[in-house]
């Protein structure tokens, strides 16, 4: 396989994964009663996500502060886990195995509990 063919395969795999995770985000937003398309809009998707997890809008500023955003992301993962009736173990999954656990949250039987 030459370099351009290898690059083509890598791009196709990347796009397939990207589509899968956009679909997962769309499904999570929809389960929470928010517009699924919001996952596609930068910054606005964060505004909607903060609404889903029940945090105030000013937290968006914390998401852009280096090092602080790391802690904020952990707290938001925990909030998301709680809003879908899951516990600390699921939060750890969202943090350390995010691709798998976001797919489980989106396409599994979890219900948004607001």
TALINKA-V938920 format. One record per pair of residues at least 12 apart in sequence whose C-alpha atoms are under 6 Angstrom apart, sorted by the first residue. I is the first residue (numbers start at 0). J is the second residue. Records with the same first field share a line. If there is no record, write none. Layout:
BEGIN
I: J, J
END
This chain:
BEGIN
23: 102, 105
26: 105
27: 105
31: 111
52: 78, 79
76: 90
77: 90
82: 111, 112, 113
83: 109, 110, 111, 112
END
